[in-house]
């Protein structure tokens, strides 16, 4: 069993806890194989915080066994989101074991990211899948709210900007904090829905494993899981594909993208713009902290152009 390098590196970065997880993986896989009557197959790539294995259940159903890295991947929360969704717009949950930080889910096809589509084609498919996945929830959802997410982002941005040596101008940070405050104030339990929280093309898998056309349908995996306004989920496609925005008139192209998202998802454009800006600045700071300076600079440069 060859663990992907990125997963091994992530585990080793966590010290003794990660090393213990690595040492116990073989026994953990053997436990799940017996407890859930599985035939274990190949190691699957794509994630960075879990061992992901192809599996076949006793009744012949193709599945995926996921064993999360403790202290990094919270698969109990992920399983909770899958239960709330009940297979609508999300992969179907089959089994879950909190003591092993593991879950078994339906096996889907290749990600949307592998299809080689244009930005507009990707956005169209993201919006279509999100509209299926946005499910109203009652008060028992136990998820972070949009207001709490906005506050978390504001706290993170303010703290990391200073810690990282202020890698973008102050005006950009002030704008991000102002937008975060507006989205926090706009939160309403009556209009909020189940939100994925990281709706990018690598987290969208084709329902059919044999569909190579890119037309879908697709389902989401690896959810963060929030109870928030729909625009919160559109922040990710809004902040993505920086080369396209940097190659032309950044402001005009960004507004064009925002209007496309608004039209396709039937969501108010100002909320999309504000969530997208906040997430763009936050992501730029995260990447700077991880040492990915070139990619970080692209996020922050777009943000600064939008402010200017």
LINUR-V670327 format. One line per field, one symbol per residue. phi: phi as a letter, one per 40 degrees, with the letter a starting at -180 (. if undefined). burial: 1 if it has 24 or more other C-alpha atoms within 12 Angstrom, else 0. A space follows every 10 residues. Layout:
phi: ???
burial: ???
This chain:
phi: .ccddccccc ccccgccccc cccccdcccc ccdccbfbbc bccbbhcbba cbbcabcdcg ccabcbbccc gbbccccccc cccccggcgb dccbaabccb fbabbccbcc cddccgccdc cccdcccccc ccccbcbccc cgbccccccc cccccccccc dcccgfcacc cccccccccc cccccccacc bcacbcgacb cccbbccccb cbcgcgcbbc bfccgbbacd cdcccccccc fcdccccbcd cccccccccc cccccfbccc ccdccccccc cccdcccccc gccccdccdc cccccccc
burial: 0010001101 1000000100 1100100110 0110010111 0011011111 1111111000 0111111111 0111111111 1111101111 1111111001 1111111111 1110100011 1111111111 1111111000 1011111011 1011011101 1000001100 0110111111 1111011010 0111111111 1111111000 0001111111 1111111111 1111111111 1101110001 1011101111 1101101011 1111111111 1111110110 0000111111 11111110
